[in-house]
Amino acid sequence: MTAKDYQAAAQKAIPPSKSYKNIPMAFLVGGLLCVLGQAVINLALSFGLEKDMASACGSISLILLSAVLTGLNVYDNIAKHAGAGTLVPITGFANSMVSPAMEFKSEGYILGLGAKMFSIAGPVLVYGISASVIYGLILVIMG
C-alpha cells in the first residue's frame, strides 16, 4: 500500500467534522468555564481579598473542579459534547494530570497514581520550568 492509498483509505474512515456544532459548543463551554472562574474571583474580591489572592482562588477552584469532575468520570462526558471548549488551559491541564492517575490507580498509590500522574503533563512541566530558568538567566546576565 502506497502512502497515497493509505491517505485515501484514512480519509474514508474519518467521520466528517461537524464544525457547525463543534465550534459553537467549544465557544460556549470554554466561555462558561471562564465565567465561572471570574465569578469565583469576584466573590473572593467581595469578601475583601486582594486581587492577587482572589485570582489564586479562582484558579484553584477551577483546578479542583476539573480534578474532581475527572475523578468522577464527568469531565470526559462534558468533553464529548464540548470538544476543545474543555481545553481552557487551567482545566485542561488539571484533567491531563488526573486522567492518567485514574487510569493506573489499580497499580497502587505510589506506582500507579503517583508515577503516572505526570506521564502526560510531565514534559509540559519540564519544558515550562526549563524555559523559565533559561529566561531568568538571560535576564540576569543582560540586566
N, C-alpha and C positions, 0 to 999 in steps of 0.2 A: 504494500500500500504506500503510495507516494504521499508527500506532505499535502499536496493539493487534494487528493482523495480523502485524506484524513480530515482536512478542514471542511470539506463538503459534508462528510458524514457527521461531524461535530455540529455543524450548523443546523442539520436536520433534527438532531437530538435535543438541541437547546430550545426550550419553550420561548415564544415571543415575549418580550418585555411589555408589561402593562404600565408604561410610564405615565399614561393619563391618570392612573390610580396611584402609582407608587410615589410620584413626586409630591402631589398634594398631601398624602399621608405622612411622608417624611417631614415635610414642612410643618404640618400640624403638630405631630408628636414631638419633634425637636423643639418647636416653639413652646409647647406646653411644658416640657421639661425646663426650659429656660425661664418661663413664667413662674413655675414652681420654685425654682432657685431664687428668683428675685423676690417672690413673696416671703420666703424664709428670711432673706436679708432685710426686707422692710419690717418684718415682725421683730427681728432682733434689734433693729435700729429703734423701733418704738419702745423697746424695753430699756433703752439707754445705752446699748453697746456702741462702741466706737465703730467707724466704718470698716476698718481692717478686721476687727473681731466679728462683725456682722457678716462680712464676706466669707470669713472662715466658717462660720456657722452654716451659711448657705451651701458651701462646698461640701462640708462634712455631711450635711443632711442628704444631699444628692448621692454621695458615695454610699452612705448607709442604706438609703432606699434601694439603690441599684443592687448592692450586695445582697440584701435581704430578699428582694424580688428574684434575683438569680438563684439563690439558695432554695427558694420555694418553687422553682421552675415556672415562674410567672413572666420573668423578663423575656425569655425566649418566645413565649406566646405573643407578647406585645411586639417583639421584633419581627415576627412573621407578618404582621399587618402593617407595621410602621416602617420597616426596612431601615434605611440609613438614618431615619429620624432618631433612632435609639443610640446612634453613634456620637451624640453630643459628647465632646471629649471626656468630661469627667465621669459620666455614667457609663460610657462605652469602655473606658479604661477599667473601671471597677468591675464591670461584667467580665472583661477579659482576664482579670485576676482571679475571680471567684469560680468561673466556669471550669477551668482545668482542675482546680482543687476539688470541686464537687464530683467531677468525673472520676478522680482517682482516690476518693475518700475510703474506698474499700481496702486500699493498701495500708491504711493506718494514718494516724495523725501526723507522724513525722515524715515517713517516706511517701505518703500519698498526698495529703493536704499541704503539708509544709513544703515539700520539694516541688510539686507540680504547680503550685500557685504562681510561680514565676516563669513557667515554661513559655508562655506567650508574651507576658509583659516584661520579662527579664531583659531581652535585648533592647526594648524601648528605654528601660531604666538605665542600662549600661550606657547606651548612646547619649541619653539626656545628661547624665551625670558627667560623663567624659567630655562632652561638648561644653558644659558649663565650666568645668575645671580649666580646659584649654582657653576658653574665652576669658576667664578670670585672670589666668597667667598673662595673656596678651595685654589685658588692661593694666596689670601691674607693671609689666615691662615697658609699655609705651607711655604710661601715665606717670 
